[in-house]
Amino acid sequence: MTQPAATALRPAPEAEAETPLLSVNNIEVIYDHVILVLKGVSLDVPQGGIVALLGANGAGKTTTLKAISNLLRAERGEVTKGSILLGGEKVDKLTPNDLVKRGVVQVMEGRHCFEHLTVEENLLTGAYTRRDGRAAIDRDLEMVYGYFPRLKERRSSQAGYTSGGEQQMTAIGRALMSRPKMVLLDEPSMGLAPQLVEEIFEIVKKLNEREGVTILLAEQNTNVALRYAKYGYILENGRVVLDGSAAALQENEDVKEFYLGLSAGGRKSYRDVKHYKRRKRWLA
């Protein structure tokens, strides 16, 4: 893969700040004024870190990300309790547009692109809030192409006719064009071949290390997420049931049993795992 240009979004942090870049404190989310989806969710994301939000489909991962990015209102949802702090400042009431200006961008589940636009036009839409001139935008566009050389080859192609992997790269690249402090990545592995998943996660890791972009990653693929994240939270039924360093979660017997398909006796069948679920220690 072609090495990216030296252009950086910002210097990589030398050390994690004591105050988390993002702090979610005991939030509850209700849809349509009656459906309680998140119940007392709390999590911290340090500056320059990669944090994984794990859990099965329907656990509340996407809702948590949308609560942070303030996209709930479009779906008749709202945060009814708790607080969300960015750099120690409350951002619960900001519009999604204002939050992007403050450096928080969500890459939606499902590789949302403007299908009728070219790949390059899609990337440039990510810079719509910027006011630092075309030269700076062009430099960051070349930076994105450095990380995603396949996009440079397809820059004139209509996005709707590119592959799933290329659309995911386009969605991440578009987020980078806003010069974010933090990217909220929702299920980046969904529907992609294992080789492409590894390629995209390697690029995410490089973006974190070289550009200093903080990542909050919602992912069902626990195995790959914990290999790249530094810390993880596991959601079930709208609650955080377990959290810890990625290494500790990988060694946790319950995590092995229910999310990695492993146990002390080796790999288990799906039927065994399903039968064993009622014995979860955190639900006892």
Secondary structure, DSSP 8 states (H G I E B T S, - for coil): -----S--SS---SS--SS-SEEEEEEEEEETTTEEEEEEEEEEE-TT-EEEEE-STTSSHHHHHHHHHT-GGGGTEEEEEEEEEETTEE-TTS-HHHHHHTTEEEE-TT----TTSBHHHHHHHTTTT--S-HHHHHHHHHHHHHH-HHHHHTTTSBGGGS-HHHHHHHHHHHHHTT--SEEEEE-TTTT--HHHHHHHHHHHHHHHHHH--EEEEEES-HHHHHHH-SEEEEEETTEEEEEEEHHHHHH-HHHHHHTSSEETTEE--HHHHHHHGGG-GGG-
